[in-house]
């Protein structure tokens, strides 16, 4: 039988998971903005209240190539195919250079 501590633990885990999903979403959306030139990292920082999340190291832009497929897959799963297409173009340009 579940007691109140088990329910509270489940609620804490659920809240933590929801927060992690929100952070991941923000990180991928920020990465998309930076990759497409919509915003620079500095512009993201200027607009942020506290901090920004990125799934790559902006000081070492080559780390973007390590996660670009993950970002494409993320937008594919959320059926944002225009973003996927744009990221595929960017990836191809980076691969060719």
N, C-alpha and C positions, 0 to 999 in steps of 0.2 A: 504494500500500500504506500502511496506517495504521501509524504508529509510536507509541511510548508517549506522546509529547507530545500527539499528537492525541487519544488516549484520555483522558489527564488533562484536556485542555481540554474534551472532551465531558462528563466527570464534573463539572467545575467549573461548566459551563453548566447542567447538569441540576440540580445542588445549588442553584445560585442561583435557578433557575426555581422549584424546589420551595419555597424559602424565600419567594419573592415570592408564591406562591400561598397559603402559610400566613398571611402578613401580610395579604393581601387578605381571606381568609376571616375572620380575627380582626377586621379593620376593619369588615366588613359585619355580623358578628354583634354587635359592640359597638354599631354604629349602630342595629341592631334593638332592642337592649336599652334604649338611650337613648330612641329614638323611641316605644317602647311604654310607657315609664315603669317598666320592670322594674328599671332601675338608672340612677343619675345618672352624669354624667361623673366627679364627685368619688368616687362609690362605686367606679367602675372603677379610678380612680387609686389609691384606698386598697387595693384588692385586688391591684394589679399589683406585680410584683417590681421592675420597672424603668420601663417606659413602656407606654402604650396606643396602639393604632392606631385611628383613625377616618377615614372617607373624607370628612369635612366638618369645618369649623372650629367647634368648640364655642363659641368666643367670638362667632361670627357665625352663630347658628342658621339664618338664612335660607339659608345655603349648603347645608343639608340638602335643600332643594327642588331644588337643581341636580343632586343625585345619587340622589334617591329612586327614580327609574325604573331606574337601574343596580342598586340594591340589590334591587328587586323582581325584576328579570331574573336576578340571581345566585341568589336563592332559588328562582325558577322552574326554572332549569337544574338545581338540586340537588333538585328535586321536593319542596320544602318549602312546599307550597301554603298551609298555614295562616298561615305568616309572610307570604306574598305578600298574602293577603286582609287581614291586619291592617295591613300597610303601605299597601295601597290605601285602606283606611278612613281612616288617618291623613293620607294625601295629600289625600283629598277634603276632610277637615276643614280642612286648611291652605289648600287652594284656595278654600274657601268663606269663610274669614276675611279 
